């Protein structure tokens, strides 16, 4: 009997995350392997359950065509403020009666936020930092809440989320916001000032200055991605984005923005509320895209139709320790698992996701086939197709609601936009969709990727689709 009781104690210590691990192992004749969750035998958590970094809300603005779209007359800080404000006041279901769900407004005290990190790329650094601080005040955050910007080019929004997750994990604060912002109308892509002549002596340094479209052509040429294949990917992106819009699948993630549009001919101002992406072309066809001329090389394959759209927009993600979210009764939309950033050849910078996704997935203790959904930024169809094929990914798992060729790519905001899109789609799909990955290529030759887990897919015993516990007798017991 005493031996059986000891075995039960060992089991309980392994299964209870809050217990002292290995407390009674030395006196026991039985060992238990770590609890394994999910489809991959390698997947497990090493941190206490309550210390998970979770996402409780993720929102974005609509993404609009720069210089021609609905945000062409909107200040950058007026794009960021609405998504920040929405994070401090969002809805959650609250069960007052056994058979009746009531939506109760849950207010997060803005003063509890330890930091706001905003990914942004094109604006002068000091100016954009000031604009972001101003946006926080518009959104109702007190002067005590700090804010900063981060620039890892196209991955800046994802980097902001990763930075906040890391800070929470390190114990710097318990609640933070990772955001992204870009007005490509106000700040077009351009090199200012002269280039260091030293760059001519280093091929890779020279390649850092290549126009992004040329890197797309390099990928297409080096890896044999045809024009037809690129155009097909673009048509599919528009088809999926149009279907998602028509079905209302973006409504939960898009924050309406009240702004103005100025008639360029008359100067007349019109007040509008923008809540729909305006670059999606529902009727895009292979025949129409085939008529477009290459933009970067006379005999090339990269066109305006099979490239990401130059856009304006913003997004924001609210992260905190799981224990704090549970204490506040906040919904858990997702769990931040891992992040990886890697370098690649600048001449083919678009291959970044193919290099970044495997280490991010491996760090989570998973394999590629464990991932249920991918959001891979479509900077160009050439690199998107290459990465998909290189990793052998199922097209039905990637960008299921369309990607940047249809929705748009406001550089600094894209990462935050992808988090919102991915987690809301995972929530819609429920128990059959547990793990998701976000990835993008990065100018000058890099890639970034992050792994997320659906928020309601685990309980305090770390169980999910399947739990396996392998019991084995020690040598002494034999």
C-alpha positions as a printed Julia matrix, in Angstrom:
478×3 Matrix{Float64}:
   0.0    0.0     0.0
   2.78   2.43    0.94
   4.52   1.78   -2.36
   1.32   2.55   -4.28
   0.86   5.81   -2.37
   4.41   6.86   -3.23
   3.72   6.2    -6.9
   0.6    8.36   -6.77
   2.63  11.18   -5.19
   5.17  11.05   -7.98
   2.42  11.22  -10.59
   0.79  14.2    -8.93
   4.06  16.09   -8.7
   4.65  15.63  -12.41
   1.13  16.53  -13.44
   0.69  19.59  -11.23
   2.61  22.58  -12.66
   2.57  24.43   -9.36
   4.14  21.59   -7.43
   7.81  21.24   -6.58
   9.18  19.13   -9.41
  11.04  15.99   -8.46
  10.17  16.6    -4.77
   9.85  12.91   -3.91
  11.64  11.29   -6.83
  14.74  10.34   -4.89
  12.75   8.15   -2.51
  10.54   6.63   -5.17
  11.07   3.52   -7.24
   8.96   4.89  -10.1
   9.63   7.69  -12.59
   7.28   9.48  -14.95
   8.2   11.11  -18.22
   7.22  14.72  -18.85
   3.62  15.14  -19.95
   3.46  15.3   -23.69
   0.78  17.41  -25.35
  -0.36  17.73  -28.92
   0.59  15.63  -31.93
   4.33  16.03  -31.49
   5.95  13.88  -28.84
   8.55  16.61  -28.33
   6.09  19.33  -27.42
   5.98  20.22  -23.76
   6.15  23.22  -21.5
   9.05  23.84  -19.19
   7.67  26.95  -17.48
   4.9   27.19  -14.91
   1.45  27.35  -16.44
   0.64  30.73  -14.91
   3.79  32.27  -16.39
   2.73  31.67  -19.99
   2.69  34.88  -22.01
  -0.79  35.17  -23.49
  -2.56  37.45  -25.92
  -5.92  38.66  -24.66
  -6.75  41.01  -27.55
  -5.43  41.77  -31.04
  -6.84  44.4   -33.35
  -5.94  46.23  -36.54
  -7.23  48.97  -38.74
  -8.36  48.26  -42.24
  -5.4   48.36  -44.63
  -5.72  50.96  -47.37
  -3.81  51.76  -50.53
  -1.23  54.46  -49.97
  -1.72  57.79  -51.77
  -4.99  56.58  -53.31
  -6.81  54.83  -50.51
  -9.06  55.76  -47.63
  -6.2   56.73  -45.27
  -4.33  58.98  -47.68
  -5.31  62.06  -45.64
  -4.99  60.45  -42.2
  -2.11  61.28  -39.87
  -0.04  58.29  -38.78
  -0.79  58.89  -35.09
  -4.5   58.89  -35.91
  -4.07  55.37  -37.31
  -2.37  54.04  -34.19
  -4.59  55.66  -31.57
  -7.82  53.72  -32.37
  -6.2   50.28  -32.03
  -4.46  51.28  -28.79
  -7.72  52.6   -27.39
  -9.58  49.45  -28.32
  -7.13  47.34  -26.34
  -8.04  49.05  -23.09
 -11.76  48.48  -23.59
 -12.91  45.29  -25.28
 -15.69  42.76  -24.85
 -15.67  39.35  -23.29
 -18.45  36.77  -22.77
 -19.69  36.5   -19.2
 -22.08  33.76  -18.13
 -24.7   35.25  -15.83
 -27.19  32.46  -16.38
 -26.74  28.82  -17.23
 -28.22  29.18  -20.71
 -27.61  32.83  -21.49
 -24.34  34.47  -22.54
 -24.18  38.22  -21.93
 -21.48  40.51  -23.32
 -19.95  42.54  -20.55
 -17.58  45.45  -21.2
 -14.25  44.7   -19.56
 -12.02  47.69  -18.95
  -8.29  47.27  -18.54
  -6.8   50.11  -16.56
  -4.35  51.73  -19.03
  -1.99  52.61  -16.19
  -1.32  48.88  -15.69
   0.48  48.63  -19.03
   4.21  48.33  -18.45
   5.32  49.36  -21.94
   4.08  49.95  -25.47
   6.41  48.88  -28.28
   5.55  50.0   -31.81
   7.09  48.5   -34.93
   7.57  51.13  -37.62
   9.95  51.46  -40.55
   9.88  54.42  -42.9
   9.35  57.6   -40.88
  12.3   59.47  -39.33
  12.94  57.72  -36.02
  12.58  60.64  -33.65
   9.47  61.93  -35.43
   7.71  58.59  -35.39
   8.62  58.05  -31.74
   6.94  61.37  -30.92
   3.89  60.48  -33.03
   3.53  57.17  -31.2
   3.71  58.9   -27.82
   1.06  61.35  -28.99
  -1.14  58.48  -30.18
  -0.94  56.87  -26.73
  -2.25  60.08  -25.18
  -5.08  60.26  -27.75
  -5.96  56.69  -26.74
  -6.23  57.58  -23.07
  -2.98  56.19  -21.7
  -1.53  58.19  -18.8
   1.88  59.84  -18.9
   3.27  57.08  -16.67
   3.04  54.48  -19.46
   6.23  54.48  -21.58
   6.43  53.85  -25.3
   9.18  53.11  -27.79
   9.61  52.11  -31.41
  11.44  49.17  -32.99
  12.59  48.73  -36.58
  13.39  45.35  -38.09
  11.88  46.42  -41.36
   9.06  44.17  -42.58
   9.02  42.17  -39.34
   8.86  45.24  -37.08
   5.3   44.62  -35.9
   6.08  41.0   -35.04
   9.35  42.07  -33.42
   7.39  44.48  -31.22
   5.14  41.63  -30.05
   8.17  39.4   -29.44
   9.95  42.15  -27.49
   6.97  42.61  -25.21
   6.59  38.85  -24.72
  10.28  38.59  -23.81
  10.02  41.49  -21.35
   7.03  39.9   -19.64
   8.87  36.58  -19.49
  11.88  38.34  -17.98
   9.72  39.89  -15.28
  10.19  43.51  -16.34
   6.41  43.98  -16.27
   3.26  41.84  -16.38
   1.24  43.61  -19.1
   2.44  45.15  -22.37
   1.37  46.11  -25.86
   3.14  45.17  -29.1
   1.96  47.28  -32.01
   2.78  48.28  -35.58
   2.26  51.42  -37.64
   3.01  52.57  -41.16
   1.75  55.37  -43.36
   3.38  54.71  -46.71
   1.48  57.73  -47.98
   3.27  60.06  -45.59
   6.58  58.18  -45.69
   7.29  56.5   -49.02
  10.22  54.12  -49.4
  13.31  56.14  -50.27
  17.01  56.39  -49.41
  17.96  59.75  -47.97
  21.48  61.11  -48.17
  24.55  59.55  -49.79
  25.73  55.93  -49.69
  29.06  55.03  -48.11
  31.5   54.29  -50.99
  32.85  51.41  -48.9
  29.72  49.45  -49.81
  31.17  48.88  -53.29
  33.91  46.75  -51.76
  31.46  44.3   -50.15
  29.02  42.44  -52.4
  26.6   41.64  -49.59
  26.63  45.25  -48.44
  25.84  46.33  -52.0
  23.01  43.81  -52.13
  21.46  45.42  -49.05
  20.71  48.37  -51.32
  18.96  46.35  -54.02
  15.36  47.38  -54.73
  13.07  44.8   -53.19
  11.61  44.02  -56.6
  15.04  43.04  -57.88
  15.42  40.58  -55.01
  12.07  39.14  -56.08
  13.39  38.72  -59.61
  16.5   37.05  -58.19
  14.37  34.54  -56.27
  12.22  33.8   -59.32
  15.28  33.3   -61.53
  17.43  31.36  -59.06
  14.69  28.99  -57.94
  12.62  28.73  -61.11
   9.35  30.36  -60.03
   7.46  31.11  -63.24
   5.38  34.18  -64.03
   2.25  32.05  -64.33
   2.82  30.49  -60.91
   3.29  33.95  -59.38
   0.14  35.3   -60.98
  -1.84  32.25  -59.84
  -0.72  32.89  -56.26
  -1.85  36.52  -56.53
  -5.27  35.59  -57.91
  -5.74  33.09  -55.08
  -4.76  35.71  -52.49
  -7.41  38.1   -53.79
 -10.0   35.32  -54.02
  -9.48  34.28  -50.42
  -9.39  37.85  -49.09
 -12.58  38.72  -50.96
 -14.32  35.62  -49.61
 -13.17  36.4   -46.06
 -14.44  39.97  -46.33
 -17.79  38.88  -47.73
 -18.17  36.33  -44.92
 -17.34  38.93  -42.27
 -14.26  37.07  -41.05
 -12.27  40.28  -40.54
 -14.92  42.07  -38.47
 -13.63  40.86  -35.1
 -10.11  42.1   -35.79
 -10.73  45.42  -37.56
 -11.26  48.59  -35.53
 -13.28  51.2   -37.47
 -11.38  54.47  -37.9
 -13.19  57.79  -38.17
 -11.23  60.07  -40.45
 -11.5   62.33  -43.47
 -10.88  62.1   -47.19
  -9.9   65.21  -49.12
 -10.93  65.6   -52.76
  -7.64  66.4   -54.56
  -9.44  68.54  -57.16
 -11.76  70.6   -54.99
 -10.1   70.36  -51.59
 -13.46  69.37  -50.09
 -13.24  67.27  -46.94
 -15.55  64.34  -46.36
 -15.93  62.6   -43.0
 -15.8   58.8   -43.27
 -15.49  55.71  -41.1
 -13.16  53.1   -42.57
 -13.56  49.45  -41.61
 -12.85  47.47  -44.8
  -9.56  46.77  -46.58
  -9.72  48.71  -49.83
  -7.07  46.97  -51.95
  -8.81  43.64  -52.45
  -9.85  42.92  -56.04
 -12.6   40.24  -55.99
 -12.56  39.93  -59.77
  -8.81  39.51  -60.2
  -8.11  36.93  -62.9
  -5.09  35.21  -64.37
  -5.85  36.81  -67.71
  -5.91  40.32  -66.25
  -2.72  39.86  -64.25
  -1.03  38.37  -67.29
  -1.44  41.69  -69.12
   0.64  43.62  -66.58
   4.2   44.5   -67.5
   7.19  43.66  -65.28
   8.12  46.57  -63.04
  11.76  45.99  -62.15
  13.3   44.17  -65.13
  12.31  44.37  -68.78
  12.33  40.59  -69.12
  11.31  39.95  -65.52
   8.27  38.34  -63.91
   7.53  40.63  -60.94
   4.59  42.96  -61.58
   2.37  45.27  -59.58
  -0.2   42.47  -59.6
   1.95  39.76  -58.03
   3.6   41.99  -55.42
   2.36  43.17  -52.04
   0.35  46.36  -51.99
   1.9   49.56  -50.65
  -0.43  50.41  -47.79
  -1.34  52.46  -44.73
  -2.48  50.86  -41.47
  -1.84  49.93  -37.86
  -2.32  47.04  -35.46
  -1.88  46.33  -31.75
  -1.65  43.25  -29.53
  -2.26  43.13  -25.76
  -0.06  40.62  -23.93
   0.21  39.63  -20.28
   1.09  36.77  -17.94
  -1.55  34.08  -17.97
  -1.97  34.35  -14.2
  -2.85  38.05  -14.57
  -5.35  37.35  -17.37
  -7.03  34.64  -15.3
  -7.16  36.88  -12.25
  -8.83  39.63  -14.29
 -11.19  37.22  -16.02
  -9.92  38.26  -19.44
 -10.3   36.05  -22.51
  -7.16  34.27  -23.69
  -7.0   34.53  -27.45
  -3.6   32.93  -27.86
  -0.31  31.97  -26.24
   3.03  33.32  -27.44
   5.37  30.35  -27.72
   8.58  31.09  -29.63
  10.27  33.61  -31.92
  13.22  33.36  -34.29
  15.0   35.87  -36.52
  17.68  34.7   -38.96
  19.87  36.16  -41.66
  19.94  35.13  -45.33
  21.6   36.31  -48.54
  20.46  39.93  -49.13
  20.21  39.3   -52.88
  17.37  36.82  -52.26
  15.99  38.28  -49.05
  12.56  36.83  -49.83
  13.64  33.33  -48.79
  13.66  34.5   -45.15
  10.53  32.61  -44.01
  11.93  29.3   -45.29
  14.96  29.87  -43.06
  13.15  31.3   -40.01
  10.14  29.0   -39.66
  12.0   25.72  -38.94
  14.0   27.03  -35.95
  10.96  28.77  -34.47
   8.9   25.6   -34.76
  11.73  23.45  -33.39
  12.14  25.77  -30.39
   8.48  25.12  -29.57
   9.17  21.37  -29.53
   7.05  20.91  -32.65
   7.39  19.75  -36.23
   6.09  21.52  -39.33
   3.2   19.09  -39.69
   2.01  20.03  -36.17
   1.23  23.55  -37.39
  -2.42  24.04  -38.3
  -2.27  27.53  -39.83
   0.42  29.77  -41.32
   0.39  33.5   -42.01
   3.35  34.04  -44.35
   3.62  37.61  -45.57
   3.29  37.86  -49.34
   5.93  40.49  -50.02
   6.16  39.05  -53.54
   4.54  36.02  -55.1
   7.97  34.71  -56.12
   9.27  34.44  -52.57
   5.93  33.32  -51.11
   5.72  30.42  -53.57
   9.36  29.51  -53.02
   8.99  29.39  -49.23
   5.78  27.37  -49.43
   7.37  24.83  -51.75
  10.72  24.71  -49.96
   9.07  23.82  -46.66
   6.55  21.49  -48.31
   3.58  23.25  -46.71
  -0.04  22.48  -47.49
  -1.43  25.51  -49.45
  -4.74  25.04  -47.63
  -3.03  25.94  -44.34
  -1.38  29.16  -45.56
  -3.0   32.59  -45.68
  -6.47  31.1   -45.67
  -7.99  34.59  -45.69
  -5.64  36.01  -48.28
  -2.34  37.8   -47.83
  -0.44  40.98  -48.54
  -0.88  40.84  -52.31
  -4.58  41.42  -51.68
  -4.84  42.95  -48.2
  -1.7   45.09  -48.21
   1.7   45.38  -46.54
   2.17  48.51  -44.41
   5.71  47.54  -43.45
   5.79  48.22  -39.71
   2.2   47.13  -39.12
   2.22  43.83  -40.99
   3.42  41.69  -38.06
   0.71  42.98  -35.73
  -1.88  42.6   -38.49
  -0.85  38.98  -39.0
  -1.15  38.22  -35.28
  -4.69  39.57  -35.25
  -5.67  37.68  -38.4
  -4.09  34.4   -37.3
  -5.45  34.3   -33.75
  -9.0   35.27  -34.71
  -9.01  32.58  -37.39
  -7.66  30.0   -34.94
 -10.4   30.95  -32.5
 -13.02  30.49  -35.22
 -11.7   27.04  -36.1
 -11.72  25.86  -32.49
 -10.33  22.59  -31.21
  -9.07  21.39  -34.58
  -6.67  24.33  -34.85
  -4.1   24.47  -32.08
  -0.79  25.88  -33.4
  -0.15  28.76  -35.78
   2.93  30.38  -37.29
   3.57  33.91  -38.53
   6.56  34.65  -40.74
   7.91  37.22  -43.17
  10.98  38.06  -45.19
  12.95  41.16  -44.25
  14.78  43.67  -46.42
  18.63  43.43  -46.37
  18.33  39.66  -46.04
  16.57  38.26  -42.97
  13.52  36.3   -41.96
  11.44  36.19  -38.8
   8.89  33.71  -37.48
   6.84  33.16  -34.33
   4.76  30.26  -33.03
   1.41  30.8   -31.32
  -1.0   28.44  -29.61
  -4.75  28.85  -29.47
  -5.64  30.26  -26.07
  -8.22  27.74  -24.91
  -6.41  24.61  -26.06
  -4.81  23.73  -22.73
  -5.79  23.48  -19.1
  -3.72  23.6   -15.93
  -2.57  20.03  -16.45
  -1.18  20.98  -19.87
  -3.51  18.64  -21.69
  -4.8   18.98  -25.22
  -5.66  16.68  -28.13
  -3.84  13.79  -26.55
  -1.83  13.32  -23.38
   0.72  10.57  -23.09
   2.47   9.67  -19.84
   4.97   6.84  -20.11
   5.45   5.06  -16.8
   8.46   2.87  -16.33
  10.0    1.09  -13.39
  13.48   2.1   -12.3
  16.28  -0.47  -12.01
  15.78  -0.57   -8.24
  12.12  -1.52   -8.65
  13.01  -4.36  -10.96
